[in-house]
Amino acid sequence: QARVQESGGGLVQPGGSLKLSCRAPGLTSDGYAMGWFRQRPGKEQREGIACLSWSGERAYYGDSVEGRFTISRDNAENTLYLQMNSLKPEDTAMYYCAADSIPVGRACPEATEFGVWGQGTQVTVSS
């Protein structure tokens, strides 16, 4: 059964940076699109943050993180990354990595289209 595992969350001051990692053995280069989602405190829905096509040619970002976050992957390490800069208190959330054998067209797939999810890693932005 395919699995992914996030890491790298923590407490950071506003304006700081964090880099999240998602170990995804066998999923980063076998036709799997991957994405990062987050769930803020008190919110039921998971917000799409960024996604990357299996080829790496297509990357999309949510409006709230465009220009601050960067998604990337290292197929040799079977790992997906999310570099987060200029963090704001409203970025505080549980961050999830997701994967599935789906295409990335002109926008990120919805959360409901991803079938493989990690347990999440907590990011807290606070002074």
Kinemage of the C-alpha trace (Angstrom):
@kinemage 1
@onewidth
@group {chain A} dominant
@subgroup {mainchain}
@vectorlist {calphas} color= white
{ca gln a 1} P 0.000 0.000 0.000
{ca ala a 2} L 1.363 3.371 -1.021
{ca arg a 3} L 2.268 5.663 1.857
{ca val a 4} L 3.712 9.132 2.382
{ca gln a 5} L 5.220 10.644 5.511
{ca glu a 6} L 5.609 14.349 6.246
{ca ser a 7} L 8.234 15.986 8.447
{ca gly a 8} L 9.800 19.372 9.100
{ca gly a 9} L 7.022 21.226 10.876
{ca gly a 10} L 7.577 23.279 13.998
{ca leu a 11} L 7.294 26.660 15.656
{ca val a 12} L 8.645 29.653 13.760
{ca gln a 13} L 8.410 33.412 14.177
{ca pro a 14} L 6.565 35.566 11.650
{ca gly a 15} L 8.808 36.264 8.682
{ca gly a 16} L 10.738 33.063 9.225
{ca ser a 17} L 11.154 29.998 7.029
{ca leu a 18} L 10.563 26.269 7.227
{ca lys a 19} L 11.102 23.427 4.782
{ca leu a 20} L 8.701 20.524 4.861
{ca ser a 21} L 9.585 17.120 3.491
{ca cys a 22} L 7.405 14.271 2.338
{ca arg a 23} L 8.940 10.840 1.937
{ca ala a 24} L 7.079 8.999 -0.791
{ca pro a 25} L 8.846 5.774 -1.741
{ca gly a 26} L 8.023 4.860 -5.306
{ca leu a 27} L 5.608 7.728 -5.847
{ca thr a 28} L 7.687 10.655 -7.009
{ca ser a 29} L 8.508 9.313 -10.448
{ca asp a 30} L 5.892 6.687 -11.292
{ca gly a 31} L 3.203 8.892 -12.791
{ca tyr a 32} L 2.080 10.281 -9.439
{ca ala a 33} L 1.069 13.888 -9.043
{ca met a 34} L 1.781 15.225 -5.570
{ca gly a 35} L 0.527 18.112 -3.546
{ca trp a 36} L 0.604 19.929 -0.246
{ca phe a 37} L -2.569 20.803 1.607
{ca arg a 38} L -3.205 22.416 4.961
{ca gln a 39} L -5.987 22.477 7.485
{ca arg a 40} L -6.173 25.539 9.671
{ca pro a 41} L -7.493 25.434 13.228
{ca gly a 42} L -11.278 25.391 13.295
{ca lys a 43} L -11.578 24.684 9.576
{ca glu a 44} L -13.038 21.449 8.229
{ca gln a 45} L -11.764 21.675 4.669
{ca arg a 46} L -8.196 21.180 3.587
{ca glu a 47} L -6.817 24.063 1.564
{ca gly a 48} L -4.713 23.301 -1.500
{ca ile a 49} L -1.290 24.929 -1.157
{ca ala a 50} L 0.768 23.631 -4.036
{ca cys a 51} L 0.939 20.723 -6.434
{ca leu a 52} L 3.476 19.242 -8.812
{ca ser a 53} L 2.892 17.019 -11.821
{ca trp a 54} L 4.741 13.710 -11.952
{ca ser a 55} L 7.075 15.076 -14.614
{ca gly a 56} L 7.789 18.161 -12.550
{ca glu a 57} L 6.882 20.389 -15.477
{ca arg a 58} L 3.720 21.771 -13.922
{ca ala a 59} L 3.591 23.416 -10.517
{ca tyr a 60} L 0.725 25.481 -9.164
{ca tyr a 61} L 0.214 27.422 -5.965
{ca gly a 62} L -2.691 28.696 -3.949
{ca asp a 63} L -3.213 32.448 -3.984
{ca ser a 64} L -2.413 32.724 -0.290
{ca val a 65} L 1.095 31.297 -0.712
{ca glu a 66} L 2.048 32.331 -4.255
{ca gly a 67} L 5.496 33.917 -4.229
{ca arg a 68} L 6.315 32.701 -0.711
{ca phe a 69} L 6.226 28.903 -0.987
{ca thr a 70} L 8.049 26.647 -3.440
{ca ile a 71} L 7.240 23.017 -4.168
{ca ser a 72} L 9.924 20.690 -5.478
{ca arg a 73} L 10.858 17.038 -5.520
{ca asp a 74} L 13.934 14.857 -5.600
{ca asn a 75} L 13.179 11.597 -7.346
{ca ala a 76} L 16.483 10.073 -6.300
{ca glu a 77} L 15.495 10.627 -2.668
{ca asn a 78} L 11.789 9.831 -3.250
{ca thr a 79} L 10.986 13.064 -1.484
{ca leu a 80} L 8.678 16.013 -2.060
{ca tyr a 81} L 9.522 19.360 -0.477
{ca leu a 82} L 7.750 22.570 0.419
{ca gln a 83} L 9.999 25.556 1.091
{ca met a 84} L 8.021 28.129 3.049
{ca asn a 85} L 9.367 31.679 3.351
{ca ser a 86} L 7.990 34.894 4.829
{ca leu a 87} L 5.699 32.905 7.058
{ca lys a 88} L 2.659 34.603 8.565
{ca pro a 89} L 0.547 33.718 11.596
{ca glu a 90} L -2.268 32.752 9.229
{ca asp a 91} L -0.020 30.023 7.815
{ca thr a 92} L -0.462 28.173 11.096
{ca ala a 93} L -2.014 24.820 10.209
{ca met a 94} L -1.519 21.089 9.926
{ca tyr a 95} L 0.223 20.472 6.634
{ca tyr a 96} L -0.449 17.317 4.647
{ca cys a 97} L 1.275 15.677 1.716
{ca ala a 98} L -0.884 13.871 -0.840
{ca ala a 99} L -0.262 11.781 -3.920
{ca asp a 100} L -2.154 9.926 -6.619
{ca ser a 101} L -1.863 8.786 -10.188
{ca ile a 102} L -3.782 11.740 -11.606
{ca pro a 103} L -2.976 14.442 -14.148
{ca val a 104} L -2.199 18.026 -13.282
{ca gly a 105} L -3.877 20.174 -15.889
{ca arg a 106} L -4.220 23.926 -15.583
{ca ala a 107} L -4.735 23.847 -11.842
{ca cys a 108} L -4.122 21.650 -8.844
{ca pro a 109} L -6.394 18.649 -8.426
{ca glu a 110} L -8.895 18.901 -5.607
{ca ala a 111} L -8.139 17.232 -2.293
{ca thr a 112} L -10.847 14.658 -3.010
{ca glu a 113} L -8.889 13.457 -6.050
{ca phe a 114} L -5.881 12.395 -4.005
{ca gly a 115} L -6.017 8.935 -2.514
{ca val a 116} L -2.716 8.731 -0.626
{ca trp a 117} L -2.281 10.983 2.411
{ca gly a 118} L 0.210 11.380 5.193
{ca gln a 119} L -0.512 11.972 8.869
{ca gly a 120} L 0.432 15.650 8.658
{ca thr a 121} L 3.030 17.888 10.272
{ca gln a 122} L 2.119 20.901 12.416
{ca val a 123} L 3.371 24.360 11.479
{ca thr a 124} L 2.876 27.150 14.007
{ca val a 125} L 3.822 30.728 13.190
{ca ser a 126} L 3.878 32.861 16.291
{ca ser a 127} L 6.040 35.356 18.100
